[in-house]
Each structure stands twice: as C-alpha cells, then as structure tokens.
Amino acid sequence: MSVELETEINVKEKIKEVIQDPGKYKVIFANDNETPMDFVVELLVNIFRHSAQTAQELTMAIHEKGSAVVGIYNFEIAEQKAVECTKISREHGYPLQVAIEKE
C-alpha cells in the first residue's frame, strides 16, 4: 500500500514594507536674563560634547539672537539631552528653556 501526498502552495500576496527614516530633531536653547553664560557653556561642553570654543560661540549666538540650535539628533537622544539640561538647570535654580523641534 502506497500513499502519495501532494502539497501545492501558491502565494500570490506581495508584502511591501516601507521603511521611513525617523528624521532628526533640533535641540534649541532660548536666551533668558538669569541663566549665566558660563553655566550654558558648561552644559554645551558636558552634555552636547562641544569644544570650549564652539560652546562659547553658541552661547553668544543664543545671547545675541534669542536662541540657537545646539545639536541635531534622533528623537530619543534629543529628548534625553533636553530633559537632562532642563533638570540640571532647575537644580541650580536657572530657568533655561530647552526645546526640541523636527528638522
């Protein structure tokens, strides 16, 4: 006794996967009259890894123009850096405003 099994599989479904780049986000510092410039420079060097020179230039741009982009990252990193800066600023009693904006 012989048993033959026939299996036929027809797949006509096509799956098209679209992967989108999640995009980059700008971290923006806003000027205020209470946060010392040296404190802002320190944040830029320690959290954003800017050189002392670049941090000084960015701090002057924030002071003169009212705000400046201090870094561009994916969303999670931008958010983490913004939260960290805000937390440290509040711990020191400064009202530094940090925003995240889609590039």
HUHUGI-V71467 format. One record per residue. N is the residue number from 1. RES is the residue in one small letter. NEAR is the number of other ideal C-beta (glycine too) atoms within 12 Angstrom. Layout:
BEGIN
n={N & N}
res={RES & RES}
near={NEAR & NEAR}
END
This chain:
BEGIN
n={1 & 2 & 3 & 4 & 5 & 6 & 7 & 8 & 9 & 10 & 11 & 12 & 13 & 14 & 15 & 16 & 17 & 18 & 19 & 20 & 21 & 22 & 23 & 24 & 25 & 26 & 27 & 28 & 29 & 30 & 31 & 32 & 33 & 34 & 35 & 36 & 37 & 38 & 39 & 40 & 41 & 42 & 43 & 44 & 45 & 46 & 47 & 48 & 49 & 50 & 51 & 52 & 53 & 54 & 55 & 56 & 57 & 58 & 59 & 60 & 61 & 62 & 63 & 64 & 65 & 66 & 67 & 68 & 69 & 70 & 71 & 72 & 73 & 74 & 75 & 76 & 77 & 78 & 79 & 80 & 81 & 82 & 83 & 84 & 85 & 86 & 87 & 88 & 89 & 90 & 91 & 92 & 93 & 94 & 95 & 96 & 97 & 98 & 99 & 100 & 101 & 102 & 103}
res={m & s & v & e & l & e & t & e & i & n & v & k & e & k & i & k & e & v & i & q & d & p & g & k & y & k & v & i & f & a & n & d & n & e & t & p & m & d & f & v & v & e & l & l & v & n & i & f & r & h & s & a & q & t & a & q & e & l & t & m & a & i & h & e & k & g & s & a & v & v & g & i & y & n & f & e & i & a & e & q & k & a & v & e & c & t & k & i & s & r & e & h & g & y & p & l & q & v & a & i & e & k & e}
near={3 & 4 & 5 & 6 & 6 & 6 & 6 & 6 & 7 & 6 & 7 & 6 & 7 & 6 & 7 & 6 & 6 & 6 & 6 & 6 & 10 & 14 & 16 & 19 & 26 & 27 & 40 & 30 & 43 & 28 & 24 & 20 & 13 & 17 & 29 & 19 & 26 & 16 & 27 & 39 & 28 & 24 & 36 & 36 & 21 & 17 & 31 & 33 & 16 & 27 & 13 & 16 & 13 & 19 & 29 & 20 & 21 & 31 & 32 & 19 & 24 & 31 & 22 & 13 & 16 & 14 & 24 & 28 & 26 & 37 & 34 & 20 & 26 & 20 & 21 & 15 & 22 & 31 & 21 & 21 & 33 & 32 & 19 & 22 & 35 & 26 & 17 & 23 & 27 & 17 & 13 & 19 & 12 & 25 & 18 & 37 & 24 & 40 & 24 & 30 & 23 & 17 & 18}
END
